[in-house]
Amino acid sequence: MKKTVGTFIIFLFLNTLSYSATNFNTRFRKGETLIYDITAFNVKVAEQRTVIRDIVTLSNREVYHIHTEIKTIPSVDKIYHLHNIIDSYVDTGTLLPVLIKTRISEKKWKNETLLYFNRQDKTIYFKDKRGEKTFSYENEPLSLDTLLFYIRDLSPLPNGKVTFFLHNRNKIQKVTCYVKYIPLKSYIPGLKKKVRSIHYRSLNEKGAELWLTHDEYRIPYQFISIKIPVFHYGSISIINNLKYYRKGK
């Protein structure tokens, strides 16, 4: 479970070919900050902070440097230590990932990974402490941690479907979601206001769901990253709830 929990907590944060959707033309700004409480059994177990640190040049492209840090809270850390740091570099034009560096610390497991996406050759270079590998792809892949930025740039058809191709280690996983627009406003504590929403629901067995504000910012304010089977219990949902948002400048 040591890698499973952390990997799918990352699913929240948070770029691939999509269908039945058009670009919304959202552009993000340096300093945008999103902080989430991560809960299990309706109890806070960890916190995630995602910040757009800068816009830099990488491989002759302008890219967003997106920094994400996920940590268990002190009371949980004594039982299950988790501290993951992800630095993603995302093309400002396509919102596709170019380079992703990850530092993983889960219980006694520690690792550092590097992902480089070569869009010209359609290859992905993957490296961690166990070795390195280059493999090819057909459909433009996203990474789990950059998905939420890409999805904010879409205007999907109401009651339609959107398909993503996500890179997960040395595999490309196809994920299809139903999309629903929710006209009634709901109060979001992390935003301190009522908003209309867009709801994405994954059709795969993991049960991932995502809610975005239906406005010019498309802020992801809640998502269920995975439902984990638990012996003699059924399953638990890892849920991220937005507790703080700051616009970039």
GULUMLUM-573534 format. One record per residue (C-alpha): residue number from 1; y, z, x; residue in three letters. Coordinates in Angstrom, 2 decimals, padded with zeros to 5 digits. Each point is the difference from the previous one (the first is absolute). Example, Ala and Ser with C-alpha at 12.3 -4.5 7.8 and 13.67 -1.06 7.14 Angstrom:
BEGIN
 num   north      up    east residuo
   1 -004.50  007.80  012.30     ALA
   2  003.44 -000.66  001.37     SER
//
This chain:
BEGIN
 num   north      up    east residuo
   1  000.00  000.00  000.00     MET
   2  002.32  000.47  002.99     LYS
   3  001.10 -003.64  000.13     LYS
   4 -000.43 -000.77 -003.69     THR
   5  002.58  002.49 -001.30     VAL
   6  002.67 -000.93  002.51     GLY
   7 -000.56 -003.73 -000.36     THR
   8  000.44  000.01 -003.74     PHE
   9  002.88  002.48  000.02     ILE
  10  001.69 -002.69  002.10     ILE
  11 -000.59 -002.43 -002.87     PHE
  12  003.06  001.40 -001.62     LEU
  13  001.97 -001.36  002.80     PHE
  14  001.14 -001.51 -000.04     LEU
  15 -001.17 -009.53  000.32     ASN
  16 -002.09 -002.86 -001.01     THR
  17 -000.32 -003.17 -001.99     LEU
  18  000.53  000.74 -003.69     SER
  19 -000.71 -001.93 -003.16     TYR
  20  001.77 -000.10 -003.38     SER
  21  003.13  001.49  001.55     ALA
  22  003.34 -001.12  001.38     THR
  23  002.19  001.56  002.65     ASN
  24  002.51  002.58 -001.19     PHE
  25  002.05 -000.37  003.23     ASN
  26  000.24  003.69  000.73     THR
  27  001.28  000.62  003.51     ARG
  28 -000.30  003.41  001.55     PHE
  29  002.58  001.84  002.08     ARG
  30 -000.15  002.19  003.04     LYS
  31 -000.29  003.65 -000.91     GLY
  32 -001.82 -000.39 -003.32     GLU
  33 -002.14  003.14 -000.34     THR
  34 -002.84  000.85 -002.38     LEU
  35 -001.75  003.39  000.04     ILE
  36 -003.14  000.64 -002.03     TYR
  37 -002.04  003.06 -000.93     ASP
  38 -003.70 -000.84  000.29     ILE
  39 -002.18  001.92 -002.45     THR
  40 -003.69  000.53 -000.71     ALA
  41 -001.27  002.09 -002.93     PHE
  42  003.73  000.11 -001.00     ASN
  43  000.70  002.04  003.14     VAL
  44  002.24 -001.18  002.82     LYS
  45 -002.06 -000.57  003.14     VAL
  46  002.20 -002.23  002.17     ALA
  47  003.35 -001.74  000.28     GLU
  48  000.90 -003.57  000.89     GLN
  49  003.35 -001.13  001.37     ARG
  50  000.85 -003.69  000.39     THR
  51  003.26 -001.19  001.61     VAL
  52  001.36 -003.44  000.88     ILE
  53  001.14  000.89  003.49     ARG
  54  001.58 -003.27  001.10     ASP
  55  000.04 -003.79 -000.05     ILE
  56 -001.14 -001.35  003.38     VAL
  57 -001.20 -003.26  001.57     THR
  58 -003.71 -000.40  000.69     LEU
  59 -001.78 -003.25  000.95     SER
  60  003.25 -001.88 -000.70     ASN
  61  000.14  001.41 -003.54     ARG
  62  002.27  002.52 -001.67     GLU
  63 -002.21  002.83 -001.21     VAL
  64  000.39  003.30 -001.85     TYR
  65 -001.26  002.97  002.00     HIS
  66 -001.61  002.22 -002.65     ILE
  67 -001.07  003.47  001.14     HIS
  68 -002.47  001.99 -002.11     THR
  69 -001.27  003.51  000.68     GLU
  70 -002.67  001.78 -002.05     ILE
  71 -000.73  003.70  000.59     LYS
  72 -002.03  002.66 -001.77     THR
  73  002.02  003.05 -001.04     ILE
  74 -000.54  003.18  002.14     PRO
  75 -002.36  001.75 -002.42     SER
  76 -002.26 -003.07 -000.23     VAL
  77  000.33 -000.90  003.68     ASP
  78 -002.04  003.07  000.94     LYS
  79 -002.91 -001.41 -002.02     ILE
  80  000.46 -003.74  000.44     TYR
  81  002.48 -001.22  002.62     HIS
  82  001.62 -003.37 -000.66     LEU
  83  002.97 -001.49  001.88     HIS
  84  000.26 -003.78 -000.02     ASN
  85  002.95 -002.02  001.31     ILE
  86  000.42 -003.70 -000.79     ILE
  87  002.64 -002.29  001.48     ASP
  88  000.06 -003.34 -001.83     SER
  89  002.06 -003.04  000.96     TYR
  90  000.49 -002.26 -003.03     VAL
  91  001.62 -003.45 -000.05     ASP
  92  003.34  000.28 -001.85     THR
  93 -000.44 -003.44 -001.55     GLY
  94 -003.62 -000.05 -001.15     THR
  95 -000.62  003.78 -000.09     LEU
  96 -003.31 -000.65  001.75     LEU
  97 -001.09  002.38  002.78     PRO
  98  000.37 -001.16  003.61     VAL
  99 -001.07  003.10  001.95     LEU
 100 -001.37  003.40 -001.06     ILE
 101 -000.58  003.00  002.26     LYS
 102 -001.83  003.04 -001.35     THR
 103 -000.69  003.45  001.44     ARG
 104 -002.74  001.82 -001.88     ILE
 105 -000.79  003.71  000.15     SER
 106 -002.53  001.20 -002.59     GLU
 107 -001.85  003.24  000.71     LYS
 108 -001.44 -000.61  003.49     LYS
 109  000.21 -003.80 -000.28     TRP
 110  002.84 -001.61  001.96     LYS
 111  000.63 -003.70  000.43     ASN
 112  002.75 -002.54  000.61     GLU
 113 -000.17 -003.48 -001.49     THR
 114  001.97 -003.19  000.49     LEU
 115  000.09 -002.99 -002.35     LEU
 116  001.75 -003.25  000.88     TYR
 117  000.20 -002.79 -002.60     PHE
 118  000.24 -003.50  001.47     ASN
 119  001.15 -002.13 -002.94     ARG
 120 -000.12 -003.28  001.92     GLN
 121 -003.64  000.33  001.05     ASP
 122 -000.94  002.00 -003.13     LYS
 123 -001.59  002.73  002.08     THR
 124  000.23  003.79  000.14     ILE
 125 -000.39  001.90  003.26     TYR
 126 -001.37  003.52 -000.53     PHE
 127 -000.31  002.69  002.66     LYS
 128 -000.93  003.69  000.01     ASP
 129 -001.75  002.39  002.39     LYS
 130 -003.38 -001.48 -000.93     ARG
 131  000.91 -003.52  001.05     GLY
 132  001.90 -003.11 -001.01     GLU
 133 -000.66 -003.03 -002.16     LYS
 134  001.73 -003.19 -001.17     THR
 135 -001.00 -001.55 -003.30     PHE
 136  001.33 -002.76 -002.23     SER
 137  001.12 -000.05 -003.62     TYR
 138  000.75 -002.55 -002.74     GLU
 139  002.26  001.76 -002.51     ASN
 140  003.10  001.75  001.34     GLU
 141 -001.02  003.64  000.47     PRO
 142  002.01  003.15 -000.52     LEU
 143 -000.70  003.40  001.46     SER
 144 -000.51  003.08 -002.14     LEU
 145  003.16  001.70  001.23     ASP
 146  002.33 -002.98 -000.54     THR
 147 -001.28 -000.95 -003.46     LEU
 148  002.57  002.09 -001.85     LEU
 149  002.91 -001.80  001.62     PHE
 150 -001.41 -003.42 -000.79     TYR
 151 -000.81  000.89 -003.60     ILE
 152  003.60  001.13 -000.57     ARG
 153  001.12 -003.58  000.61     ASP
 154 -002.06 -001.48 -002.84     LEU
 155  000.87 -000.84 -003.60     SER
 156 -003.48 -000.30 -001.54     PRO
 157 -000.59 -001.46 -003.44     LEU
 158 -000.35  002.62 -002.77     PRO
 159 -003.65  000.79 -000.75     ASN
 160 -000.99 -002.27  002.86     GLY
 161 -002.03  000.46  003.18     LYS
 162  001.01  000.14  003.65     VAL
 163 -002.46 -000.38  002.89     THR
 164  000.47  001.36  003.51     PHE
 165 -002.06 -000.39  003.15     PHE
 166  000.04  003.24  001.97     LEU
 167 -001.06  000.50  003.59     HIS
 168 -002.19  003.07  000.47     ASN
 169 -001.31  000.30  003.56     ARG
 170 -001.99 -003.18  000.66     ASN
 171 -000.22 -001.17 -003.62     LYS
 172  002.25 -001.78 -002.48     ILE
 173 -000.32  001.56 -003.45     GLN
 174  001.01 -001.80 -003.20     LYS
 175  001.78  002.26 -002.50     VAL
 176  001.02 -001.18 -003.48     THR
 177  002.36  002.03 -002.21     CYS
 178  001.03 -000.14 -003.65     TYR
 179  003.77  000.24 -000.51     VAL
 180  001.70  001.68 -002.95     LYS
 181  003.70  000.47 -000.72     TYR
 182  000.81  003.35 -001.66     ILE
 183  003.18 -000.31 -002.12     PRO
 184  000.39  003.69 -000.82     LEU
 185  001.92  002.05  002.55     LYS
 186 -001.64  002.98  001.71     SER
 187  001.69  002.75  001.99     TYR
 188 -000.90 -000.08  003.70     ILE
 189  000.76  003.33  001.75     PRO
 190  000.20 -001.62  003.46     GLY
 191  002.71 -002.36 -001.24     LEU
 192  001.62  002.50 -002.40     LYS
 193  000.34 -002.59 -002.73     LYS
 194 -001.87 -001.94 -002.68     LYS
 195 -001.32 -003.46  000.88     VAL
 196 -002.01 -002.86 -001.42     ARG
 197 -003.15 -000.75  001.96     SER
 198 -002.40 -002.66  001.26     ILE
 199 -003.64  001.08  000.17     HIS
 200 -002.63 -001.54  002.31     TYR
 201 -003.64  000.90 -000.61     ARG
 202 -002.69 -001.08  002.43     SER
 203 -003.17 -001.51 -001.43     LEU
 204 -002.24  001.23  002.82     ASN
 205 -002.18  003.10 -000.19     GLU
 206  002.40  002.21  001.95     LYS
 207  002.43  000.20 -002.93     GLY
 208  003.30 -000.39  001.89     ALA
 209  003.15 -000.07 -002.16     GLU
 210  003.72 -000.36  000.76     LEU
 211  003.21  000.56 -001.96     TRP
 212  003.32 -001.58  001.06     LEU
 213  003.45  000.30 -001.51     THR
 214  000.93 -003.12 -001.96     HIS
 215  003.46 -000.42  001.52     ASP
 216  001.64 -001.62  003.02     GLU
 217 -001.62  002.45  002.46     TYR
 218 -003.64 -000.14 -001.16     ARG
 219 -000.63  003.54  001.27     ILE
 220 -003.70  001.02  000.11     PRO
 221  000.12  003.47 -001.59     TYR
 222 -003.67  000.75 -000.63     GLN
 223 -003.34 -001.36  001.03     PHE
 224 -003.64  000.96 -000.12     ILE
 225 -001.36 -001.12  003.34     SER
 226 -003.70  000.58 -000.63     ILE
 227 -002.50  001.84 -002.14     LYS
 228 -002.47  001.83  002.25     ILE
 229 -003.44  001.04 -001.32     PRO
 230 -000.63  003.75  000.35     VAL
 231 -003.47  001.52 -000.26     PHE
 232 -000.52  001.94 -003.26     HIS
 233  003.58 -000.78 -001.10     TYR
 234  000.39 -003.69 -000.69     GLY
 235  002.97 -001.37  001.88     SER
 236  003.45  001.05  001.12     ILE
 237  003.11 -002.15  000.20     SER
 238  002.32  000.01  002.99     ILE
 239  003.44 -000.32 -001.61     ILE
 240  003.37 -000.58  001.65     ASN
 241  003.08  001.13 -001.89     ASN
 242  003.48 -000.89  001.23     LEU
 243  002.04  003.13  000.64     LYS
 244  002.96 -001.51  001.88     TYR
 245  001.62 -003.42  000.33     TYR
 246  003.00 -001.12  002.04     ARG
 247  001.39 -003.53  000.01     LYS
 248  000.57 -001.73  003.32     GLY
 249  003.40 -001.07  001.26     LYS
//
